[in-house]
Amino acid sequence: MTIVTGCFHVVDANGNESTVTEYMTYLVRVSTTKSYSPMLGGIMYYLSDGTGVRRTCANYFASENGAKRFFVTGKRQQQAATTLANMQSTAPAGAQLQ
């Protein structure tokens, strides 16, 4: 399952504004006899136009080919705490999210 966990408002060197959306992928193992905790599969970042970017450090993103660099403007919408709380409330009894 893939969920949106955050949005970053960014600006490039030319002053063009955009939004980077953070997605977390969780691997959910299913069994009829056992319950398993979801495991973090990976974190992906995409610009609002669908272009994939990578996080180079806490306040910077770069395009996959490294040709463009984006700077976080400080505006961030954090959804991870709410999403994690919702996942834990729907997880099987005794399951721990890692």
PDB file as gemmi writes it, atoms N, CA and C in Angstrom:
CRYST1    1.000    1.000    1.000  90.00  90.00  90.00 P 1                      
ATOM      1  N   MET A   1       0.846  -1.154   0.000  1.00  0.00           N  
ATOM      2  CA  MET A   1       0.000   0.000   0.000  1.00  0.00           C  
ATOM      3  C   MET A   1       0.896   1.222   0.000  1.00  0.00           C  
ATOM      4  N   THR A   2       0.480   2.260  -0.717  1.00  0.00           N  
ATOM      5  CA  THR A   2       1.225   3.511  -0.801  1.00  0.00           C  
ATOM      6  C   THR A   2       0.354   4.631  -0.264  1.00  0.00           C  
ATOM      7  N   ILE A   3       0.918   5.450   0.613  1.00  0.00           N  
ATOM      8  CA  ILE A   3       0.161   6.550   1.197  1.00  0.00           C  
ATOM      9  C   ILE A   3       0.958   7.846   1.090  1.00  0.00           C  
ATOM     10  N   VAL A   4       0.244   8.952   1.002  1.00  0.00           N  
ATOM     11  CA  VAL A   4       0.874  10.270   0.996  1.00  0.00           C  
ATOM     12  C   VAL A   4       1.182  10.644   2.438  1.00  0.00           C  
ATOM     13  N   THR A   5       2.439  10.996   2.703  1.00  0.00           N  
ATOM     14  CA  THR A   5       2.829  11.325   4.069  1.00  0.00           C  
ATOM     15  C   THR A   5       3.311  12.753   4.245  1.00  0.00           C  
ATOM     16  N   GLY A   6       3.452  13.490   3.157  1.00  0.00           N  
ATOM     17  CA  GLY A   6       3.883  14.872   3.305  1.00  0.00           C  
ATOM     18  C   GLY A   6       3.930  15.615   1.994  1.00  0.00           C  
ATOM     19  N   CYS A   7       3.869  16.928   2.079  1.00  0.00           N  
ATOM     20  CA  CYS A   7       3.985  17.807   0.916  1.00  0.00           C  
ATOM     21  C   CYS A   7       4.976  18.910   1.255  1.00  0.00           C  
ATOM     22  N   PHE A   8       5.868  19.200   0.326  1.00  0.00           N  
ATOM     23  CA  PHE A   8       6.874  20.243   0.512  1.00  0.00           C  
ATOM     24  C   PHE A   8       6.688  21.293  -0.570  1.00  0.00           C  
ATOM     25  N   HIS A   9       6.615  22.541  -0.183  1.00  0.00           N  
ATOM     26  CA  HIS A   9       6.571  23.625  -1.157  1.00  0.00           C  
ATOM     27  C   HIS A   9       8.019  23.953  -1.499  1.00  0.00           C  
ATOM     28  N   VAL A  10       8.344  23.924  -2.807  1.00  0.00           N  
ATOM     29  CA  VAL A  10       9.722  24.124  -3.246  1.00  0.00           C  
ATOM     30  C   VAL A  10       9.791  25.218  -4.300  1.00  0.00           C  
ATOM     31  N   VAL A  11      11.000  25.723  -4.511  1.00  0.00           N  
ATOM     32  CA  VAL A  11      11.260  26.716  -5.544  1.00  0.00           C  
ATOM     33  C   VAL A  11      12.566  26.319  -6.236  1.00  0.00           C  
ATOM     34  N   ASP A  12      12.631  26.515  -7.572  1.00  0.00           N  
ATOM     35  CA  ASP A  12      13.865  26.203  -8.286  1.00  0.00           C  
ATOM     36  C   ASP A  12      14.732  27.453  -8.408  1.00  0.00           C  
ATOM     37  N   ALA A  13      15.857  27.350  -9.109  1.00  0.00           N  
ATOM     38  CA  ALA A  13      16.797  28.467  -9.221  1.00  0.00           C  
ATOM     39  C   ALA A  13      16.202  29.660  -9.963  1.00  0.00           C  
ATOM     40  N   ASN A  14      15.181  29.431 -10.804  1.00  0.00           N  
ATOM     41  CA  ASN A  14      14.539  30.510 -11.558  1.00  0.00           C  
ATOM     42  C   ASN A  14      13.367  31.129 -10.808  1.00  0.00           C  
ATOM     43  N   GLY A  15      13.080  30.657  -9.601  1.00  0.00           N  
ATOM     44  CA  GLY A  15      11.981  31.198  -8.813  1.00  0.00           C  
ATOM     45  C   GLY A  15      10.636  30.548  -9.088  1.00  0.00           C  
ATOM     46  N   ASN A  16      10.605  29.490  -9.892  1.00  0.00           N  
ATOM     47  CA  ASN A  16       9.351  28.782 -10.173  1.00  0.00           C  
ATOM     48  C   ASN A  16       8.972  27.930  -8.971  1.00  0.00           C  
ATOM     49  N   GLU A  17       7.729  28.089  -8.512  1.00  0.00           N  
ATOM     50  CA  GLU A  17       7.258  27.331  -7.351  1.00  0.00           C  
ATOM     51  C   GLU A  17       6.589  26.035  -7.784  1.00  0.00           C  
ATOM     52  N   SER A  18       6.701  25.031  -6.945  1.00  0.00           N  
ATOM     53  CA  SER A  18       6.061  23.744  -7.188  1.00  0.00           C  
ATOM     54  C   SER A  18       5.851  23.064  -5.841  1.00  0.00           C  
ATOM     55  N   THR A  19       5.294  21.881  -5.889  1.00  0.00           N  
ATOM     56  CA  THR A  19       5.073  21.093  -4.680  1.00  0.00           C  
ATOM     57  C   THR A  19       5.655  19.704  -4.886  1.00  0.00           C  
ATOM     58  N   VAL A  20       6.400  19.230  -3.908  1.00  0.00           N  
ATOM     59  CA  VAL A  20       6.903  17.859  -3.913  1.00  0.00           C  
ATOM     60  C   VAL A  20       6.035  17.064  -2.951  1.00  0.00           C  
ATOM     61  N   THR A  21       5.505  15.941  -3.431  1.00  0.00           N  
ATOM     62  CA  THR A  21       4.674  15.072  -2.601  1.00  0.00           C  
ATOM     63  C   THR A  21       5.492  13.852  -2.202  1.00  0.00           C  
ATOM     64  N   GLU A  22       5.443  13.521  -0.920  1.00  0.00           N  
ATOM     65  CA  GLU A  22       6.172  12.377  -0.373  1.00  0.00           C  
ATOM     66  C   GLU A  22       5.211  11.199  -0.238  1.00  0.00           C  
ATOM     67  N   TYR A  23       5.614  10.056  -0.768  1.00  0.00           N  
ATOM     68  CA  TYR A  23       4.823   8.831  -0.668  1.00  0.00           C  
ATOM     69  C   TYR A  23       5.640   7.779   0.070  1.00  0.00           C  
ATOM     70  N   MET A  24       5.002   7.068   0.990  1.00  0.00           N  
ATOM     71  CA  MET A  24       5.645   5.936   1.660  1.00  0.00           C  
ATOM     72  C   MET A  24       4.940   4.666   1.209  1.00  0.00           C  
ATOM     73  N   THR A  25       5.743   3.667   0.867  1.00  0.00           N  
ATOM     74  CA  THR A  25       5.209   2.379   0.459  1.00  0.00           C  
ATOM     75  C   THR A  25       5.391   1.400   1.608  1.00  0.00           C  
ATOM     76  N   TYR A  26       4.314   0.748   1.967  1.00  0.00           N  
ATOM     77  CA  TYR A  26       4.363  -0.264   3.014  1.00  0.00           C  
ATOM     78  C   TYR A  26       4.072  -1.621   2.402  1.00  0.00           C  
ATOM     79  N   LEU A  27       4.860  -2.613   2.776  1.00  0.00           N  
ATOM     80  CA  LEU A  27       4.649  -3.978   2.326  1.00  0.00           C  
ATOM     81  C   LEU A  27       3.809  -4.681   3.386  1.00  0.00           C  
ATOM     82  N   VAL A  28       2.692  -5.232   2.951  1.00  0.00           N  
ATOM     83  CA  VAL A  28       1.781  -5.889   3.879  1.00  0.00           C  
ATOM     84  C   VAL A  28       1.744  -7.368   3.531  1.00  0.00           C  
ATOM     85  N   ARG A  29       2.229  -8.188   4.439  1.00  0.00           N  
ATOM     86  CA  ARG A  29       2.220  -9.636   4.254  1.00  0.00           C  
ATOM     87  C   ARG A  29       0.903 -10.175   4.792  1.00  0.00           C  
ATOM     88  N   VAL A  30       0.251 -11.001   4.007  1.00  0.00           N  
ATOM     89  CA  VAL A  30      -1.070 -11.503   4.376  1.00  0.00           C  
ATOM     90  C   VAL A  30      -1.001 -13.013   4.589  1.00  0.00           C  
ATOM     91  N   SER A  31      -1.617 -13.463   5.664  1.00  0.00           N  
ATOM     92  CA  SER A  31      -1.689 -14.881   5.973  1.00  0.00           C  
ATOM     93  C   SER A  31      -3.033 -15.162   6.631  1.00  0.00           C  
ATOM     94  N   THR A  32      -3.549 -16.347   6.410  1.00  0.00           N  
ATOM     95  CA  THR A  32      -4.822 -16.708   7.039  1.00  0.00           C  
ATOM     96  C   THR A  32      -4.628 -17.183   8.477  1.00  0.00           C  
ATOM     97  N   THR A  33      -3.387 -17.547   8.846  1.00  0.00           N  
ATOM     98  CA  THR A  33      -3.161 -18.079  10.185  1.00  0.00           C  
ATOM     99  C   THR A  33      -2.340 -17.166  11.089  1.00  0.00           C  
ATOM    100  N   LYS A  34      -1.590 -16.211  10.519  1.00  0.00           N  
ATOM    101  CA  LYS A  34      -0.739 -15.332  11.322  1.00  0.00           C  
ATOM    102  C   LYS A  34      -1.015 -13.880  10.964  1.00  0.00           C  
ATOM    103  N   SER A  35      -0.686 -12.996  11.888  1.00  0.00           N  
ATOM    104  CA  SER A  35      -0.774 -11.566  11.572  1.00  0.00           C  
ATOM    105  C   SER A  35       0.642 -11.002  11.522  1.00  0.00           C  
ATOM    106  N   TYR A  36       0.901 -10.211  10.489  1.00  0.00           N  
ATOM    107  CA  TYR A  36       2.211  -9.613  10.289  1.00  0.00           C  
ATOM    108  C   TYR A  36       2.099  -8.097  10.319  1.00  0.00           C  
ATOM    109  N   SER A  37       3.137  -7.447  10.800  1.00  0.00           N  
ATOM    110  CA  SER A  37       3.193  -5.987  10.815  1.00  0.00           C  
ATOM    111  C   SER A  37       3.558  -5.479   9.427  1.00  0.00           C  
ATOM    112  N   PRO A  38       2.975  -4.346   9.020  1.00  0.00           N  
ATOM    113  CA  PRO A  38       3.416  -3.736   7.760  1.00  0.00           C  
ATOM    114  C   PRO A  38       4.873  -3.294   7.891  1.00  0.00           C  
ATOM    115  N   MET A  39       5.641  -3.420   6.807  1.00  0.00           N  
ATOM    116  CA  MET A  39       7.039  -3.002   6.806  1.00  0.00           C  
ATOM    117  C   MET A  39       7.210  -1.876   5.801  1.00  0.00           C  
ATOM    118  N   LEU A  40       8.051  -0.911   6.136  1.00  0.00           N  
ATOM    119  CA  LEU A  40       8.313   0.199   5.234  1.00  0.00           C  
ATOM    120  C   LEU A  40       9.077  -0.311   4.024  1.00  0.00           C  
ATOM    121  N   GLY A  41       8.515  -0.099   2.837  1.00  0.00           N  
ATOM    122  CA  GLY A  41       9.143  -0.566   1.608  1.00  0.00           C  
ATOM    123  C   GLY A  41      10.018   0.483   0.960  1.00  0.00           C  
ATOM    124  N   GLY A  42       9.673   1.745   1.101  1.00  0.00           N  
ATOM    125  CA  GLY A  42      10.473   2.802   0.498  1.00  0.00           C  
ATOM    126  C   GLY A  42       9.749   4.128   0.538  1.00  0.00           C  
ATOM    127  N   ILE A  43      10.495   5.193   0.283  1.00  0.00           N  
ATOM    128  CA  ILE A  43       9.932   6.538   0.238  1.00  0.00           C  
ATOM    129  C   ILE A  43      10.215   7.109  -1.140  1.00  0.00           C  
ATOM    130  N   MET A  44       9.185   7.663  -1.785  1.00  0.00           N  
ATOM    131  CA  MET A  44       9.311   8.237  -3.119  1.00  0.00           C  
ATOM    132  C   MET A  44       8.854   9.684  -3.090  1.00  0.00           C  
ATOM    133  N   TYR A  45       9.445  10.504  -3.953  1.00  0.00           N  
ATOM    134  CA  TYR A  45       9.101  11.920  -4.043  1.00  0.00           C  
ATOM    135  C   TYR A  45       8.779  12.264  -5.490  1.00  0.00           C  
ATOM    136  N   TYR A  46       7.688  13.026  -5.692  1.00  0.00           N  
ATOM    137  CA  TYR A  46       7.287  13.454  -7.032  1.00  0.00           C  
ATOM    138  C   TYR A  46       6.886  14.917  -7.008  1.00  0.00           C  
ATOM    139  N   LEU A  47       7.265  15.652  -8.083  1.00  0.00           N  
ATOM    140  CA  LEU A  47       6.782  17.016  -8.262  1.00  0.00           C  
ATOM    141  C   LEU A  47       5.307  16.977  -8.603  1.00  0.00           C  
ATOM    142  N   SER A  48       4.640  18.116  -8.521  1.00  0.00           N  
ATOM    143  CA  SER A  48       3.207  18.179  -8.819  1.00  0.00           C  
ATOM    144  C   SER A  48       2.903  17.806 -10.266  1.00  0.00           C  
ATOM    145  N   ASP A  49       3.879  17.907 -11.184  1.00  0.00           N  
ATOM    146  CA  ASP A  49       3.650  17.512 -12.580  1.00  0.00           C  
ATOM    147  C   ASP A  49       3.946  16.035 -12.826  1.00  0.00           C  
ATOM    148  N   GLY A  50       4.307  15.287 -11.777  1.00  0.00           N  
ATOM    149  CA  GLY A  50       4.544  13.857 -11.896  1.00  0.00           C  
ATOM    150  C   GLY A  50       5.999  13.466 -12.089  1.00  0.00           C  
ATOM    151  N   THR A  51       6.892  14.438 -12.200  1.00  0.00           N  
ATOM    152  CA  THR A  51       8.313  14.163 -12.376  1.00  0.00           C  
ATOM    153  C   THR A  51       8.910  13.627 -11.075  1.00  0.00           C  
ATOM    154  N   GLY A  52       9.632  12.526 -11.168  1.00  0.00           N  
ATOM    155  CA  GLY A  52      10.281  11.961  -9.989  1.00  0.00           C  
ATOM    156  C   GLY A  52      11.478  12.790  -9.567  1.00  0.00           C  
ATOM    157  N   VAL A  53      11.635  12.995  -8.278  1.00  0.00           N  
ATOM    158  CA  VAL A  53      12.797  13.700  -7.737  1.00  0.00           C  
ATOM    159  C   VAL A  53      13.370  12.877  -6.595  1.00  0.00           C  
ATOM    160  N   ARG A  54      14.606  13.182  -6.246  1.00  0.00           N  
ATOM    161  CA  ARG A  54      15.234  12.495  -5.116  1.00  0.00           C  
ATOM    162  C   ARG A  54      15.619  13.534  -4.078  1.00  0.00           C  
ATOM    163  N   ARG A  55      15.595  13.115  -2.845  1.00  0.00           N  
ATOM    164  CA  ARG A  55      15.939  14.033  -1.754  1.00  0.00           C  
ATOM    165  C   ARG A  55      17.444  13.966  -1.550  1.00  0.00           C  
ATOM    166  N   THR A  56      18.119  15.103  -1.755  1.00  0.00           N  
ATOM    167  CA  THR A  56      19.575  15.112  -1.635  1.00  0.00           C  
ATOM    168  C   THR A  56      20.029  15.453  -0.224  1.00  0.00           C  
ATOM    169  N   CYS A  57      19.248  16.230   0.506  1.00  0.00           N  
ATOM    170  CA  CYS A  57      19.458  16.485   1.933  1.00  0.00           C  
ATOM    171  C   CYS A  57      18.151  17.043   2.483  1.00  0.00           C  
ATOM    172  N   ALA A  58      18.133  17.460   3.716  1.00  0.00           N  
ATOM    173  CA  ALA A  58      16.879  17.836   4.377  1.00  0.00           C  
ATOM    174  C   ALA A  58      16.097  18.923   3.643  1.00  0.00           C  
ATOM    175  N   ASN A  59      16.761  19.903   3.056  1.00  0.00           N  
ATOM    176  CA  ASN A  59      16.054  21.024   2.438  1.00  0.00           C  
ATOM    177  C   ASN A  59      16.214  21.111   0.930  1.00  0.00           C  
ATOM    178  N   TYR A  60      16.705  20.057   0.292  1.00  0.00           N  
ATOM    179  CA  TYR A  60      16.932  20.091  -1.153  1.00  0.00           C  
ATOM    180  C   TYR A  60      16.385  18.843  -1.821  1.00  0.00           C  
ATOM    181  N   PHE A  61      15.888  19.027  -3.039  1.00  0.00           N  
ATOM    182  CA  PHE A  61      15.498  17.929  -3.906  1.00  0.00           C  
ATOM    183  C   PHE A  61      16.181  18.153  -5.243  1.00  0.00           C  
ATOM    184  N   ALA A  62      16.449  17.091  -5.986  1.00  0.00           N  
ATOM    185  CA  ALA A  62      17.042  17.204  -7.313  1.00  0.00           C  
ATOM    186  C   ALA A  62      16.282  16.297  -8.265  1.00  0.00           C  
ATOM    187  N   SER A  63      16.239  16.690  -9.550  1.00  0.00           N  
ATOM    188  CA  SER A  63      15.603  15.833 -10.547  1.00  0.00           C  
ATOM    189  C   SER A  63      16.426  14.556 -10.676  1.00  0.00           C  
ATOM    190  N   GLU A  64      15.830  13.520 -11.242  1.00  0.00           N  
ATOM    191  CA  GLU A  64      16.505  12.227 -11.336  1.00  0.00           C  
ATOM    192  C   GLU A  64      17.840  12.327 -12.074  1.00  0.00           C  
ATOM    193  N   ASN A  65      17.909  13.178 -13.111  1.00  0.00           N  
ATOM    194  CA  ASN A  65      19.153  13.311 -13.866  1.00  0.00           C  
ATOM    195  C   ASN A  65      20.089  14.364 -13.269  1.00  0.00           C  
ATOM    196  N   GLY A  66      19.663  15.035 -12.208  1.00  0.00           N  
ATOM    197  CA  GLY A  66      20.489  16.026 -11.538  1.00  0.00           C  
ATOM    198  C   GLY A  66      20.538  17.383 -12.212  1.00  0.00           C  
ATOM    199  N   ALA A  67      19.761  17.578 -13.285  1.00  0.00           N  
ATOM    200  CA  ALA A  67      19.800  18.833 -14.035  1.00  0.00           C  
ATOM    201  C   ALA A  67      19.122  19.983 -13.294  1.00  0.00           C  
ATOM    202  N   LYS A  68      18.117  19.693 -12.489  1.00  0.00           N  
ATOM    203  CA  LYS A  68      17.400  20.738 -11.754  1.00  0.00           C  
ATOM    204  C   LYS A  68      17.492  20.468 -10.261  1.00  0.00           C  
ATOM    205  N   ARG A  69      17.547  21.566  -9.506  1.00  0.00           N  
ATOM    206  CA  ARG A  69      17.588  21.458  -8.049  1.00  0.00           C  
ATOM    207  C   ARG A  69      16.473  22.311  -7.470  1.00  0.00           C  
ATOM    208  N   PHE A  70      15.827  21.807  -6.434  1.00  0.00           N  
ATOM    209  CA  PHE A  70      14.698  22.487  -5.813  1.00  0.00           C  
ATOM    210  C   PHE A  70      15.001  22.701  -4.333  1.00  0.00           C  
ATOM    211  N   PHE A  71      14.603  23.857  -3.822  1.00  0.00           N  
ATOM    212  CA  PHE A  71      14.858  24.229  -2.440  1.00  0.00           C  
ATOM    213  C   PHE A  71      13.533  24.314  -1.691  1.00  0.00           C  
ATOM    214  N   VAL A  72      13.474  23.737  -0.506  1.00  0.00           N  
ATOM    215  CA  VAL A  72      12.264  23.787   0.316  1.00  0.00           C  
ATOM    216  C   VAL A  72      12.111  25.205   0.853  1.00  0.00           C  
ATOM    217  N   THR A  73      10.894  25.774   0.714  1.00  0.00           N  
ATOM    218  CA  THR A  73      10.661  27.156   1.140  1.00  0.00           C  
ATOM    219  C   THR A  73      10.304  27.268   2.614  1.00  0.00           C  
ATOM    220  N   GLY A  74      10.155  26.157   3.301  1.00  0.00           N  
ATOM    221  CA  GLY A  74       9.820  26.197   4.719  1.00  0.00           C  
ATOM    222  C   GLY A  74       8.369  25.860   4.981  1.00  0.00           C  
ATOM    223  N   LYS A  75       7.527  25.910   3.946  1.00  0.00           N  
ATOM    224  CA  LYS A  75       6.122  25.551   4.116  1.00  0.00           C  
ATOM    225  C   LYS A  75       6.004  24.049   3.908  1.00  0.00           C  
ATOM    226  N   ARG A  76       5.522  23.354   4.912  1.00  0.00           N  
ATOM    227  CA  ARG A  76       5.388  21.898   4.807  1.00  0.00           C  
ATOM    228  C   ARG A  76       4.102  21.468   5.464  1.00  0.00           C  
ATOM    229  N   GLN A  77       3.402  20.581   4.796  1.00  0.00           N  
ATOM    230  CA  GLN A  77       2.177  20.024   5.364  1.00  0.00           C  
ATOM    231  C   GLN A  77       2.489  18.596   5.765  1.00  0.00           C  
ATOM    232  N   GLN A  78       2.478  18.328   7.056  1.00  0.00           N  
ATOM    233  CA  GLN A  78       2.834  17.009   7.558  1.00  0.00           C  
ATOM    234  C   GLN A  78       1.586  16.189   7.818  1.00  0.00           C  
ATOM    235  N   GLN A  79       1.517  15.013   7.191  1.00  0.00           N  
ATOM    236  CA  GLN A  79       0.377  14.127   7.360  1.00  0.00           C  
ATOM    237  C   GLN A  79       0.786  12.805   7.979  1.00  0.00           C  
ATOM    238  N   ALA A  80       2.068  12.598   8.241  1.00  0.00           N  
ATOM    239  CA  ALA A  80       2.544  11.295   8.690  1.00  0.00           C  
ATOM    240  C   ALA A  80       1.954  10.883  10.026  1.00  0.00           C  
ATOM    241  N   ALA A  81       1.861  11.801  10.980  1.00  0.00           N  
ATOM    242  CA  ALA A  81       1.349  11.443  12.304  1.00  0.00           C  
ATOM    243  C   ALA A  81      -0.095  10.966  12.221  1.00  0.00           C  
ATOM    244  N   THR A  82      -0.910  11.665  11.447  1.00  0.00           N  
ATOM    245  CA  THR A  82      -2.308  11.268  11.289  1.00  0.00           C  
ATOM    246  C   THR A  82      -2.413   9.930  10.581  1.00  0.00           C  
ATOM    247  N   THR A  83      -1.626   9.750   9.518  1.00  0.00           N  
ATOM    248  CA  THR A  83      -1.667   8.509   8.758  1.00  0.00           C  
ATOM    249  C   THR A  83      -1.216   7.337   9.615  1.00  0.00           C  
ATOM    250  N   LEU A  84      -0.134   7.517  10.368  1.00  0.00           N  
ATOM    251  CA  LEU A  84       0.369   6.450  11.226  1.00  0.00           C  
ATOM    252  C   LEU A  84      -0.652   6.077  12.287  1.00  0.00           C  
ATOM    253  N   ALA A  85      -1.304   7.065  12.873  1.00  0.00           N  
ATOM    254  CA  ALA A  85      -2.336   6.793  13.875  1.00  0.00           C  
ATOM    255  C   ALA A  85      -3.489   6.008  13.261  1.00  0.00           C  
ATOM    256  N   ASN A  86      -3.884   6.365  12.040  1.00  0.00           N  
ATOM    257  CA  ASN A  86      -4.965   5.647  11.366  1.00  0.00           C  
ATOM    258  C   ASN A  86      -4.558   4.217  11.048  1.00  0.00           C  
ATOM    259  N   MET A  87      -3.302   4.021  10.618  1.00  0.00           N  
ATOM    260  CA  MET A  87      -2.847   2.666  10.292  1.00  0.00           C  
ATOM    261  C   MET A  87      -2.792   1.806  11.544  1.00  0.00           C  
ATOM    262  N   GLN A  88      -2.342   2.372  12.659  1.00  0.00           N  
ATOM    263  CA  GLN A  88      -2.255   1.592  13.887  1.00  0.00           C  
ATOM    264  C   GLN A  88      -3.636   1.228  14.411  1.00  0.00           C  
ATOM    265  N   SER A  89      -4.613   2.101  14.203  1.00  0.00           N  
ATOM    266  CA  SER A  89      -5.956   1.799  14.688  1.00  0.00           C  
ATOM    267  C   SER A  89      -6.628   0.722  13.850  1.00  0.00           C  
ATOM    268  N   THR A  90      -6.172   0.537  12.590  1.00  0.00           N  
ATOM    269  CA  THR A  90      -6.765  -0.487  11.733  1.00  0.00           C  
ATOM    270  C   THR A  90      -5.904  -1.741  11.647  1.00  0.00           C  
ATOM    271  N   ALA A  91      -4.710  -1.726  12.273  1.00  0.00           N  
ATOM    272  CA  ALA A  91      -3.825  -2.887  12.246  1.00  0.00           C  
ATOM    273  C   ALA A  91      -4.391  -3.985  13.148  1.00  0.00           C  
ATOM    274  N   PRO A  92      -4.061  -5.247  12.831  1.00  0.00           N  
ATOM    275  CA  PRO A  92      -4.518  -6.343  13.686  1.00  0.00           C  
ATOM    276  C   PRO A  92      -3.983  -6.188  15.105  1.00  0.00           C  
ATOM    277  N   ALA A  93      -4.685  -6.753  16.070  1.00  0.00           N  
ATOM    278  CA  ALA A  93      -4.294  -6.652  17.477  1.00  0.00           C  
ATOM    279  C   ALA A  93      -2.880  -7.182  17.666  1.00  0.00           C  
ATOM    280  N   GLY A  94      -2.066  -6.435  18.384  1.00  0.00           N  
ATOM    281  CA  GLY A  94      -0.698  -6.852  18.655  1.00  0.00           C  
ATOM    282  C   GLY A  94       0.296  -6.490  17.573  1.00  0.00           C  
ATOM    283  N   ALA A  95      -0.168  -5.954  16.440  1.00  0.00           N  
ATOM    284  CA  ALA A  95       0.741  -5.604  15.349  1.00  0.00           C  
ATOM    285  C   ALA A  95       1.459  -4.305  15.672  1.00  0.00           C  
ATOM    286  N   GLN A  96       2.717  -4.230  15.319  1.00  0.00           N  
ATOM    287  CA  GLN A  96       3.527  -3.028  15.529  1.00  0.00           C  
ATOM    288  C   GLN A  96       3.995  -2.528  14.171  1.00  0.00           C  
ATOM    289  N   LEU A  97       3.792  -1.237  13.884  1.00  0.00           N  
ATOM    290  CA  LEU A  97       4.308  -0.654  12.651  1.00  0.00           C  
ATOM    291  C   LEU A  97       5.767  -0.311  12.852  1.00  0.00           C  
ATOM    292  N   GLN A  98       6.592  -0.629  11.871  1.00  0.00           N  
ATOM    293  CA  GLN A  98       8.027  -0.372  11.989  1.00  0.00           C  
ATOM    294  C   GLN A  98       8.451   0.641  10.967  1.00  0.00           C  
TER     295      GLN A  98                                                      
END                                                                             
